[in-house]
Every structure is written in structure tokens, then in C-alpha cells.
Amino acid sequence: MAFIDYLRGKLVNRNPLMILLLGFVSTMLGVGTAYLVFPENVGLMGLAFASLIMQPFVSKLLNYEEDRSYRTKRISRGIFRDHSQTFKTILLLFFGIMLAYSALYLYSRQVRVQKLFGSQIAPYCITLDNQEARDLCLKENVGYVKESVPDAASSNLAGGAGRGGCVTQMDCFFGYIMNNLVVMLVVVILSSAYGAGAMLFLGWNASVWGTVFAYIAVDASAASGAKTQAFLSLFLKIFPHTFLEASAYFLAVIAGIVVTKAYLREKMGTKRFNFVIMDGMLFFLLSIIVVVLAAAFEAFIYPMF
């Protein structure tokens, strides 16, 4: 773990590349460990091991976030600057996990795909509108075809990416808003109850996105074999939407931490308590706005998803 300790030390200096690398390397180590110890459940256990590796730093980061948020005496433009480091760090860890799962899927042999990514890819497969494509996706990545298709909300909560059976773009737009709001509320609850434990749920979504994008790239490049180029092209194309949706979740994490600690550390009814609650509500409101923007991107700009 010397290399991980080295990365954690670099994080003190707020090096963005090192934060991204920590998420990437932790995921690789977590999946590798799970493959050796729990070969029948790599998809979930790999993410659990990766979260354990990242847990000390994330806990330290959120503890600092909790302390700093209570030194704010009034709402000002500085509130976003005060929380920017936490936001950027979680975002970079998220994309580190996502890129690790993408790389693993892109360069894994087909015989290992079902063990490594079955849990991550299944929610996407069941949202495909075409029955033949859905069955093929499940057979290749899960190993069998499921009889029932869960509703869009359950698929999205599991980190699924897909149209979820909606017919028109407007139906998709409102469906995406509702589904993403459910995920966001779960993030708020988890960050309030578990603090750094919310990283496990965020990491799950990152692993699903990374796996799904890699699967789409591999499928699109089946004829040419240029899967790396196909993935990079896809990733750059959908990055604005991915960034927006992920940002909504991270803003929700900050909102959950701030509001929870207000109730734990401040006396209700005092000015300081009210200021902190208003800070938390501001972040929560902003996360809702970002969710709406992300849904608009997904429904009207990226209808393929």
C-alpha cells in the first residue's frame, strides 16, 4: 500500500492529477483483490474494496468540510469557494473510478466480462428498447436473459443508463428528472447518515457509467476494432451530461453534510443554526437545478441514451 499512501500524501497538496489517479488505482486494486478473494461477486466486492482504500482520505476530507462549514457566519459568494475543494475532489475520485471500470471492460477478455461487470451492465441492458439487443447484451455480459424488466426508477437507482421505455423526448425528460431526484435524495440520506460511506453509492454509479460507456464503444467498434478511439469519442461527446449529473450528486453530498451537522452542533433557532441550514438548502436547491439541466441534456441532446 506504499503507492496508495504516496498518493494520499500528494492529495494534501490538492494535486488534481493525483486525486484522479487515486480513484483509478484504488479501483484497479479493489477489483483485482475481489477477483482473487471473491471471484463469483467481483462486480460488487471490487467496488467495496476500492471504497475501503479511499475511505481514510474521503473521511478526512468530509470532516474538514464539516468543520469549515460551521465557520461560515452568513451567506455570501464565498460559500461556493469554501466548498469547492470538496466538490472537485469527489468529482475527480468519481471520474477515476469511472475510467478504471471503462479500461477494465475495454481490455478484458470476453470470458471474464460476466464475472467482472455483470452487476454493472445488467441495469443498462434491461433498459434497451430493442428486444434482440437487450437479450444479446444480457447474454454477453450477465450470462443469461432475464424474464422481467424492472421499471425505469429501479434501473436508474441501480445506476442504469437507458431510455427506460419512455416514448417521447418530453416523457424521457420528466422521467430522467424523477429518476435522478430519487438518486440525489438517496445520496443526501447516505451522506447525512454515513458521511464518507456515501462514496460507495457514488462509486457504484461511476462503475456503472464506466462499464456502460465502454460496452457501447466496444459494440460501436465491432467492425473496425478501434475500441479505444470509439470510447474516447463517446466519452468526449457525453462528458457535458456526465459532468452535470455527477455534479448534482456531489452538491447533494455537501448539502447533506451541512444540514446534518447543523442539527448536531448548533442550537436550533439561533442565527448560526439558521445560516448553516440556509447554506445546506442553497446547495440542495442548486443540485435540483443541475439535475434538471442534466435531464435536458440526456433527453434532448443525447436521445441515444
C-alpha positions as CSV (number, residue, x, y, z in Angstrom):
1,M,0.0,0.0,0.0
2,A,3.0,2.3,-0.2
3,F,2.0,3.7,-3.5
4,I,-1.5,4.5,-2.2
5,D,0.0,6.2,0.8
6,Y,2.1,8.2,-1.5
7,L,-0.9,9.3,-3.5
8,R,-2.7,10.2,-0.3
9,G,0.2,12.3,0.7
10,K,0.1,14.1,-2.7
11,L,-3.6,14.8,-2.1
12,V,-2.7,17.0,0.8
13,N,-1.2,19.3,-1.9
14,R,-4.5,19.2,-3.7
15,N,-3.0,17.8,-6.9
16,P,-5.9,17.1,-9.3
17,L,-4.0,14.5,-11.3
18,M,-3.1,12.6,-8.1
19,I,-6.7,12.7,-6.9
20,L,-7.8,11.2,-10.2
21,L,-5.1,8.7,-10.1
22,L,-6.1,7.7,-6.6
23,G,-9.6,6.9,-7.7
24,F,-8.2,4.9,-10.7
25,V,-5.5,2.9,-8.9
26,S,-7.8,2.2,-5.9
27,T,-10.4,0.8,-8.2
28,M,-7.9,-1.4,-10.0
29,L,-6.6,-2.7,-6.7
30,G,-10.1,-3.3,-5.4
31,V,-11.3,-5.2,-8.4
32,G,-8.0,-7.2,-8.5
33,T,-8.4,-8.1,-4.9
34,A,-12.1,-9.1,-5.3
35,Y,-11.2,-11.2,-8.3
36,L,-8.8,-13.2,-6.2
37,V,-10.9,-13.4,-3.0
38,F,-14.5,-13.2,-4.2
39,P,-14.3,-14.4,-7.9
40,E,-18.1,-15.0,-8.0
41,N,-19.0,-11.5,-7.0
42,V,-16.3,-9.2,-8.3
43,G,-18.7,-6.5,-9.5
44,L,-19.8,-5.5,-6.0
45,M,-16.9,-6.6,-3.9
46,G,-14.4,-4.9,-6.1
47,L,-16.1,-1.6,-5.5
48,A,-16.3,-2.3,-1.8
49,F,-12.5,-2.9,-1.6
50,A,-11.9,0.2,-3.7
51,S,-14.1,2.3,-1.3
52,L,-12.2,0.9,1.7
53,I,-8.9,2.1,0.1
54,M,-10.3,5.6,-0.5
55,Q,-12.2,5.8,2.8
56,P,-9.5,7.4,5.0
57,F,-8.9,10.3,2.7
58,V,-12.6,10.9,2.0
59,S,-13.4,10.8,5.7
60,K,-10.7,13.3,6.4
61,L,-12.0,15.5,3.6
62,L,-15.6,15.4,4.8
63,N,-14.5,16.0,8.4
64,Y,-12.7,19.1,7.3
65,E,-15.8,20.1,5.3
66,E,-18.0,19.7,8.4
67,D,-15.7,21.9,10.5
68,R,-15.3,24.6,7.8
69,S,-18.9,24.9,7.1
70,Y,-19.6,25.9,10.6
71,R,-17.2,28.8,10.5
72,T,-19.5,30.5,7.9
73,K,-21.4,33.3,9.6
74,R,-23.5,34.4,6.7
75,I,-24.4,33.5,3.2
76,S,-22.0,35.1,0.7
77,R,-20.4,34.5,-2.6
78,G,-17.6,32.9,-0.7
79,I,-19.8,29.9,0.2
80,F,-19.0,28.2,-3.1
81,R,-15.3,28.9,-2.8
82,D,-15.3,27.4,0.7
83,H,-16.7,24.1,-0.6
84,S,-15.0,24.0,-3.9
85,Q,-12.2,21.7,-2.9
86,T,-14.5,19.1,-1.6
87,F,-16.6,19.2,-4.7
88,K,-13.5,18.9,-7.0
89,T,-12.0,16.1,-5.0
90,I,-15.1,13.9,-5.0
91,L,-15.6,14.7,-8.7
92,L,-12.1,13.6,-9.6
93,L,-12.4,10.4,-7.5
94,F,-15.7,9.7,-9.3
95,F,-14.1,10.0,-12.7
96,G,-11.1,8.0,-11.6
97,I,-13.4,5.1,-10.7
98,M,-15.4,5.5,-13.9
99,L,-12.3,5.5,-16.1
100,A,-10.9,2.4,-14.3
101,Y,-14.0,0.4,-15.0
102,S,-14.0,1.6,-18.6
103,A,-10.4,0.5,-19.1
104,L,-11.1,-2.9,-17.4
105,Y,-14.1,-3.5,-19.7
106,L,-12.3,-2.4,-22.8
107,Y,-9.3,-4.6,-22.3
108,S,-10.8,-7.6,-20.5
109,R,-11.2,-10.9,-22.3
110,Q,-14.8,-11.8,-23.1
111,V,-14.7,-14.8,-20.7
112,R,-14.0,-12.5,-17.8
113,V,-16.6,-9.9,-18.6
114,Q,-19.5,-11.7,-16.9
115,K,-17.6,-12.1,-13.6
116,L,-16.2,-8.6,-13.6
117,F,-19.1,-6.5,-14.9
118,G,-22.3,-8.5,-14.8
119,S,-23.7,-6.4,-11.9
120,Q,-22.8,-3.1,-13.5
121,I,-24.0,-3.8,-17.0
122,A,-27.4,-5.5,-16.3
123,P,-29.3,-2.3,-15.4
124,Y,-28.3,-0.8,-18.8
125,C,-29.2,-4.0,-20.7
126,I,-32.7,-4.2,-19.4
127,T,-33.5,-0.6,-20.5
128,L,-32.7,-1.2,-24.2
129,D,-35.8,-0.8,-26.3
130,N,-34.9,-3.5,-28.8
131,Q,-35.7,-7.0,-27.5
132,E,-32.9,-8.6,-29.5
133,A,-30.3,-6.1,-28.4
134,R,-31.4,-6.4,-24.8
135,D,-31.2,-10.2,-24.9
136,L,-27.8,-10.1,-26.6
137,C,-26.5,-7.5,-24.1
138,L,-27.6,-9.7,-21.1
139,K,-26.3,-12.9,-22.6
140,E,-22.9,-11.4,-23.3
141,N,-22.4,-9.6,-20.0
142,V,-24.6,-11.3,-17.5
143,G,-24.7,-14.8,-18.8
144,Y,-28.5,-15.2,-19.1
145,V,-31.6,-13.4,-20.2
146,K,-33.9,-12.0,-17.5
147,E,-37.6,-12.6,-18.0
148,S,-38.8,-9.4,-16.3
149,V,-37.7,-5.8,-16.9
150,P,-37.9,-3.6,-13.9
151,D,-39.3,-0.1,-14.1
152,A,-37.1,2.9,-15.0
153,A,-36.8,4.2,-11.4
154,S,-35.3,1.0,-10.1
155,S,-32.9,0.8,-13.1
156,N,-31.8,4.3,-12.6
157,L,-31.3,3.9,-8.8
158,A,-29.1,1.0,-9.6
159,G,-27.0,3.2,-11.8
160,G,-28.6,2.2,-15.0
161,A,-28.3,4.2,-18.2
162,G,-31.1,4.0,-20.8
163,R,-34.3,5.4,-22.0
164,G,-36.2,3.2,-19.6
165,G,-39.1,2.6,-22.0
166,C,-40.1,6.3,-22.5
167,V,-41.6,7.1,-25.8
168,T,-41.2,10.8,-26.5
169,Q,-38.3,13.1,-25.6
170,M,-40.5,15.1,-23.2
171,D,-41.5,11.8,-21.4
172,C,-37.9,11.0,-21.1
173,F,-37.1,14.5,-19.8
174,F,-39.5,14.2,-16.9
175,G,-38.7,10.6,-16.3
176,Y,-35.0,11.4,-16.0
177,I,-35.7,14.3,-13.6
178,M,-37.8,12.0,-11.3
179,N,-35.2,9.1,-11.5
180,N,-32.3,11.4,-10.9
181,L,-34.1,13.1,-8.0
182,V,-34.5,9.7,-6.4
183,V,-30.8,9.0,-6.7
184,M,-30.0,12.5,-5.4
185,L,-32.2,12.0,-2.3
186,V,-30.5,8.7,-1.6
187,V,-27.2,10.5,-1.8
188,V,-28.4,13.2,0.7
189,I,-29.6,10.5,3.1
190,L,-26.4,8.4,2.8
191,S,-24.1,11.5,3.2
192,S,-26.2,12.5,6.3
193,A,-26.2,9.1,7.9
194,Y,-22.8,7.7,6.8
195,G,-20.7,10.6,5.7
196,A,-17.8,9.1,3.7
197,G,-19.9,6.0,3.3
198,A,-21.9,7.8,0.5
199,M,-18.8,7.3,-1.6
200,L,-19.7,3.7,-2.0
201,F,-23.0,4.6,-3.6
202,L,-21.4,7.3,-5.8
203,G,-18.7,4.8,-6.7
204,W,-21.4,2.3,-7.8
205,N,-22.8,4.8,-10.2
206,A,-19.4,5.6,-11.5
207,S,-18.7,1.9,-12.1
208,V,-21.9,1.5,-14.0
209,W,-21.3,4.5,-16.2
210,G,-17.8,3.5,-16.9
211,T,-18.9,0.0,-17.8
212,V,-21.8,1.1,-19.9
213,F,-19.8,3.6,-21.9
214,A,-17.1,1.0,-22.6
215,Y,-19.8,-1.5,-23.7
216,I,-21.3,1.0,-26.1
217,A,-17.8,1.8,-27.5
218,V,-17.0,-1.9,-28.0
219,D,-20.3,-2.5,-29.7
220,A,-19.9,0.5,-32.0
221,S,-16.3,-0.5,-33.0
222,A,-17.1,-4.2,-33.6
223,A,-16.4,-3.9,-37.3
224,S,-13.3,-1.7,-37.1
225,G,-11.8,-2.9,-33.8
226,A,-10.8,0.6,-32.8
227,K,-12.5,0.4,-29.4
228,T,-10.2,2.9,-27.7
229,Q,-10.9,5.6,-30.3
230,A,-14.6,4.8,-30.1
231,F,-14.6,5.1,-26.3
232,L,-12.7,8.4,-26.4
233,S,-15.1,9.8,-29.0
234,L,-18.1,8.7,-27.0
235,F,-16.7,10.0,-23.7
236,L,-15.9,13.5,-25.1
237,K,-19.4,13.6,-26.6
238,I,-21.3,12.7,-23.4
239,F,-19.0,14.4,-21.0
240,P,-21.1,17.6,-20.5
241,H,-24.1,15.5,-19.4
242,T,-22.0,13.2,-17.3
243,F,-20.4,16.1,-15.6
244,L,-23.8,17.8,-14.9
245,E,-25.4,14.7,-13.5
246,A,-22.5,13.8,-11.3
247,S,-22.2,17.4,-10.1
248,A,-25.8,17.3,-8.9
249,Y,-25.0,14.3,-6.7
250,F,-21.8,15.9,-5.2
251,L,-23.7,19.1,-4.4
252,A,-26.3,16.9,-2.6
253,V,-23.5,15.3,-0.6
254,I,-22.4,18.7,0.6
255,A,-26.0,19.7,1.4
256,G,-26.5,16.6,3.4
257,I,-23.3,17.1,5.4
258,V,-24.0,20.8,6.2
259,V,-27.6,20.3,7.2
260,T,-26.9,17.2,9.4
261,K,-24.1,18.8,11.2
262,A,-26.2,21.9,11.8
263,Y,-28.6,19.8,13.8
264,L,-25.8,18.1,15.7
265,R,-23.6,21.1,16.5
266,E,-25.8,24.1,16.6
267,K,-28.7,25.1,18.8
268,M,-31.9,25.2,16.9
269,G,-33.4,28.7,16.4
270,T,-30.1,30.6,16.7
271,K,-28.8,32.8,13.9
272,R,-25.8,30.5,13.4
273,F,-28.2,27.5,13.0
274,N,-30.3,29.3,10.5
275,F,-27.3,30.4,8.5
276,V,-26.0,26.9,8.3
277,I,-29.4,25.5,7.3
278,M,-29.7,28.1,4.6
279,D,-26.3,27.1,3.3
280,G,-27.3,23.5,3.1
281,M,-30.6,24.3,1.4
282,L,-28.8,26.5,-1.1
283,F,-26.6,23.6,-2.1
284,F,-29.7,21.3,-2.3
285,L,-31.6,23.8,-4.5
286,L,-28.6,24.1,-6.7
287,S,-28.4,20.3,-7.0
288,I,-32.0,20.2,-8.2
289,I,-31.3,22.8,-10.8
290,V,-28.4,20.8,-12.1
291,V,-30.5,17.7,-12.2
292,V,-33.0,19.4,-14.4
293,L,-30.2,20.6,-16.7
294,A,-28.7,17.1,-16.9
295,A,-32.1,15.7,-17.7
296,A,-32.4,18.2,-20.6
297,F,-29.1,17.2,-22.0
298,E,-29.9,13.5,-21.7
299,A,-33.4,13.8,-23.3
300,F,-32.9,16.4,-26.0
301,I,-29.2,16.4,-26.9
302,Y,-28.3,12.7,-26.3
303,P,-31.5,10.9,-27.2
304,M,-29.5,7.7,-27.9
305,F,-29.3,7.1,-24.2
